């Protein structure tokens, strides 16, 4: 992989993993929630399995949903690399998460959408619908989680279309140097961010491969995230400001929702 025979989708799936070479630090949160709830677990926007595969390897039954077959292919390879037990516990489904409907009694004890994936749903309506999907698939007493970045004023000031170098990194799979440059434009009226990302990769003295990704994001406030959960019939336990579930406060860079589905027996 990592050459001109790759499709754009395959290359962008590989480059997504390079984006996350620096661990965001959220896996321990989902491990703790899994210990609290048990399984099975549902992840919306599973991507290349960064979270789902370790959870499956630790003995939980995990279902991961994603619309992109290229990232799911990498998730399968990641699971296979953790051994047959992990691979057997991970079910990967290619589907639009907004179209998911629970069949029969909801069975998941934990359902989450991690690391800004909710922002990739570019409208308020779709973001609200995604949280409803989490709620609809939870068994009574189950827990939902969602995680969002909260840009500050300095971040938004940079979203004016200028090109910004994000990193040069070496792809461990190919040995090529990957340079990532991005430009974002923020529309305050709609809270939308049009994001253009350019990846160039190659070895010194060789022609570079260039890959382009376009995303339309929608920023979500902590209050909106709480509203989405309440609108879906969930009981909000916290909207925290860090993966350690410290209180949300001025200057917090993240909003992490933890909410439970009411239990008709009154246990939640």
Secondary structure as UniProt FT lines:
FT   TURN            4..5
FT   HELIX           8..19
FT   HELIX           27..37
FT   STRAND          41..44
FT   TURN            47..48
FT   TURN            50..51
FT   HELIX           52..57
FT   TURN            58..59
FT   STRAND          62..66
FT   HELIX           69..81
FT   HELIX           84..89
FT   STRAND          90..94
FT   HELIX           97..99
FT   STRAND          108..113
FT   TURN            115..116
FT   HELIX           117..120
FT   HELIX           124..136
FT   STRAND          138..149
FT   HELIX           153..158
FT   STRAND          160..170
FT   TURN            172..174
FT   STRAND          177..187
FT   TURN            188..191
FT   STRAND          192..202
FT   TURN            204..205
FT   STRAND          209..218
FT   HELIX           222..231
FT   TURN            232..233
FT   STRAND          234..240
FT   TURN            243..244
FT   TURN            250..251
FT   STRAND          254..261
FT   TURN            264..265
//
